[in-house]
Amino acid sequence: MKSGIHPVSRPVVFRDRTANTAFLMRSTARTTRTVEWADGTTRPLIDVEVSSASHPFYTGTARVMDSAGRVERFERRYGRTASAAR
């Protein structure tokens, strides 16, 4: 790796305002806001709207609809049966 061309990576707090949780991880993102972390140090803060704590895919609250259900709903809606399509 060439020296001097890569951005500086440092610990940054990402706060999910929806789930009211915070994550400390390394990032190159820049911010002017700071927050005091649990260990008493002041860290840069970035607020996010969605994280693994609030996204339906990770929390298990997402609705799953199989493709067979969609076909049956289409056939019910438009009055077409599977035998008539052949």
N, C-alpha and C positions, 0 to 999 in steps of 0.2 A: 504494500500500500504506500502511496505517496503521502508524505507528511505535509500538514498544513492545508489540505484541500477538503477535508471532511469536517462537518459541523461537530460541535462539542456536544456530547451526550451527557446528560445529568439527570438526577432523580427529580421527577415532576409528579405532583399530585393531580390525578384526574378525578373530578367529583361529578357523579351522576346525580343531577338535581331531582330526577323523577323518583329514583329509588332511595335517595338520601344515603348513598354510600360513596366511599372514596377509595381509590387505588393508588398506590405509590409504585411507579415504574420509571424506567429510564426513557428519555425522549430528547429529541433535538428541537422540539417546539418552543417557540418564544412566547412569553407572556409578561405582563407587568404586575399582575395580581399575585399575592402570596397568601399562604395560610400556615398556621402552626400545626405541625404534624404531631402524632401521639408521643414521639420520643422527645419533644420539646424543641426541635429544630424548625426553622422557617423555610418552607419549600415553595417553589413556583406553583401556581394553581391554574388549571384549565378546567372550565365547566363544560360538560358534555350533556347532550339530551338523551342519548341512548347508550347503554353499555350492556355487558352480559348480565348485569343485575336487573335490568328492566326490559330487555328485549324479549318478546313473546317466544322466539325460537329457543332461547336459553332457559327461560323460566318454565316452559312446558304449558303455557296457557294458549298456545296457538291452536287454531282449529284445523283439522286435517280432513279433507274430503277426497275420497278415492275417486278414480276416474269412472268406475262402474256406476257410482251414484250420480255422476253428472250425466251419463248416457241415459240412465233410467229417468232422470228428471226431464231431460230433453224430450224423450219419447212420451212421457206423460203430458208435457206441456203442448206438444204439437200433434198428439193423437196418432203417432206412428208406432206400430208394434214391430218387434224384431222379425217376426215371420213375414210381414208385408214388405220388408225391405229387400228380401231375397228374390 
